[in-house]
Amino acid sequence: MQIYYNSKTDLLYLRLESGEQTVVNKQVTEDIVLDIGEGDKIIGIEILDASKHVNLESLMPVEYLKAG
């Protein structure tokens, strides 16, 4: 599992599966989007406004993505 956080957009992404594959996005709440891959497996979880939902310090270290 890989965890990415973009501080400019406050977006947290949990990548559960590695490798390239076609995904379908399924919004399950206003702030949570699931990436569904082959065989209906969840391969990623996107959390918008992450600092409102997750204690980001507990996830350290995470890989920060540079925006722009």
N, C-alpha and C positions, 0 to 999 in steps of 0.2 A: 504494500500500500504506500502511496505517495500522497503528501499533503502540500498543497500550494495555497498561499495567501497573498492577495493583492491589496495592499493597504490603501491605495488611492480609490479603489472601488469598493473596498470592504467586502471582497468576495473570497470565500474559502472553497477550495475544490479538493475533494478526497477522491483520488484515483485508486480504484480497487483492483483493476485489471490492467496489465500493460499490453502494448501492441496496438497496431492499427486495426480498426474495424468500424463498420457502419453502425451509427448509433441513432436512436430515437430519443428525443427529450420528452419527459413527462413531468409536468409541473404538478406537484402534490400539495403544496401550500403556496401562499404568496411569495415566500422566500426560499423555498426548496425545490430544486429541479433534479430529477434522476436522469442519468444517461443509461439507457437500456440498450444492450448489445445483442449479439446473436444468442439464440436460445432463451430470450427474455431474461438474461442475466443483468443485474445492476453492475455496471462497470465504473460508474462515477456518481458522485453526489456534489451538487453545486449549492452553496448556501449564501444567499444574498443577505446583506446587512449582518454579516457574520458576527460582529462584535456584540450584537444584541442577543445572539443565541448561544454562543460558545465562549468559554473562557479560553481565549487564544493563548495565554501564557502557559496553560497546561499542555499545549500542543508543541511547545518549543522542543527542539529546533524545527522550524518549518522552512521550506524554500520560498523565498519572497520573489515574486515576479515583478520585473520592472515594467511599469505601464508606459506606453507611448512608443 
